[in-house]
């Protein structure tokens, strides 16, 4: 256990130093076309995964990435860890995230998030917030980008009772884009509200895209069913591997 604590502390120090360094690099390219900032973001994701693997022994196995469509689509990803907020840059060509509005107020980070096209949502405004989110999403879909949303709105520990919010269904209905569910078990190795990073392999599985055309309720039922079943399977697999 002492080794895990030590490695976790070293990783966390380097991880946040990496964030700060890349934020300052990104500030330099703010006046340049978005492609420059996109390169910084992808480099941050790649380097963070490398640090996690080298220092903490946390690897990643991507499954089903051949199922990802080309162009614009929604991504409904299970959210168990901060890991989920950067790792998807490894497999998505041009992702943007739906984020809580308060993150946009953070100096430097908020400016960069706005430049990258991240979509803020005020969870206290409800109907008005949904409307603004949909308008922003339509604009980004028109640019052939991938919109990543965490359907439960916050991190949930592995095995927690699901609590899906309606925002993903409104995006699906309003944009007319297919939705790609992504299941994972990242919370086993990078737990929420913890500084510890446990060695093992994060399993990430891209599931079959849900084509447009379903009504919102039918879509949300289908999304929750396939995403929860796949997530439970990956969590069980991860626990079994850890017990060996």
Secondary structure, 3 states (H helix, E strand, C coil): CHHHHHHHHHHHHHHHHHHHHHHHHHHHCCCCCHHHHHHHHHHHHHHHHHHHHHHHCEEEEEECHHHCCCCCEEEEECCCCCCHHHHHHHCCCCEEEEEEHHHHHCCCHHHHHHHHCCEEECCCCCHHHHHHHHHHHHHHHCCCCEEEECCCCCCCCCCCCCCCCCHHHHHHHHHCCCEEEEEECHHHCCCCCCCCCCCEEEEEEECCCECCCCCHHHHHHHHHHHHHHHHHHHHHHHHHHHHC
